[in-house]
Amino acid sequence: NDEALMYLSRALDLTPADALRERFELLLAREQVFDVQADRVKQQQDLAVLEALASQLNDAAAQAEVALRKARWLEDLGDFGLAFASVEQGLRYAPPGALEGVALKIMGAGLHHRQGRHREALDWCQDALATEGLPSIHPMRAHAESLTGVIYTYLGRIDEALPTLELALAQFIQLEELPGQFDVFANLDLALFLRAGPGDWKRSYSHLRQAQSLAERMGDAEREARISNNLGWLAYCLGDANQAIEHYVYSLKVWTASGGRVMSAIVRTNLGAAELANGNNGRALEYLDEANAELEEAGARGQLAETRRYLSL
């Protein structure tokens, strides 16, 4: 990633100021690297320049793409309201049937899901998948299938979630898309864990390790933190609270540094549960109170219930 930034920045230095399209494409690529590195300040700076360039180009598809990138950045910061507003703005720009519109619908579905509106999220996913002209094998289709599988999991429809996630995984493998493969492995872990049939937890652990390997290969700090959180949850459920706390503390450090409020709150909830299991009620209450405040501020209703359940204990 550091090498990618070096080359992209050098290319920008060599590109004339009036070569708007070339500068736009280079900045799109660099913003993506800043996103992977969780460098939110530099990511915001590139997004501001991209927004201005898209307006100068008077290109509706480019404006839709920038709105999508901005929505993702805002989601990572935990501002779901502004993120959804950016999605809606992007949909107004997106040409009918364009892939930018599909991506924005998937993003909107994810935001509904984050806020506990799972049925609305499912509708948005199905709307994305129904887009005329979307190829049968395409990253957008795979992402929509993956998110649909996640939503089925949260709706308790595990028998529908597993084949949907496996379909998405097969597409991501065919497309050689590592981030997508990571997401599906992490989500298969959750679905198998919740089903808890014979051998499911062993398969769940195997999927987590595969996801961890992909995150390390990509050099993606936030994905590594997500898997560390999931490994902590598995350790907690197997009765090893100390091992769980070790995983959670690492995960929280990364999410706090990157400004990921919602993920920080989720990890704090898990830390509170682990500290409760160890009998450290005072420390548990501190984590849970902080998590409750962060989730309330972000409007993340989908996660609030679990935090308040532990607070009631």
Disulfide bonds with the S-S distance in Angstrom:
none
